[in-house]
Amino acid sequence: MFSNPFSTKFIRPGAIAYQCAPGKSISYYADCFLSNGQRGQVIGPHGTGKSTFVIAIQKELAARGLAVHLVTLHSFDKSELKNLQTLRRDSILILDGFEQLPFWRRWWIVLSTRWRHVGLLTTSHVSFGLPTLLETSADLETAQKLVRTLTGSEPPENLEALLTKHNGSLREVFFELYDVYEKSQTL
């Protein structure tokens, strides 16, 4: 029995280390976030590493002894929003998928976290006025590196075309490569 290297367990957010730009590291971004008064946003298109990034920065901030609460909004239970009111002063709230909340809820979270001295880091496809910590995008070099990491071999020649086809979404590229890999194993 074979294991498809593009299975969800291998490509889900956090399963692969976030690929920082040359000269940058997760520690660098954590320092920037803290120097911004624990306020920030990560913006970028679908499938470009926003969730992977916030999982990595959550671990970095927690390793520094900070209380960090990560809420993934595309799979969250609405009761989690009620729990946000109980966050302690100087803790950090990370909201992955901030644009999924209605305007009034986003406004309330931004104001209430500031008023209660709770740090706030969000991810979204567009800016909501917080200091931008990182703008994500996927390029061919990163895609090639990730495919090599997952498969242990050279990426397919059509990888650039797949990135174009899926508007730079690595997640969608990996889903398509999953199907390609499955077909290659049944031949």
Helices and strands as residue ranges (DSSP letters): H 8-11, H 26-35, E 39-43, H 50-63, E 68-72, G 73-75, H 79-83, G 84-86, E 92-96, G 98-100, H 103-115, E 119-124, E 132-135, H 140-151, H 159-165, H 170-186
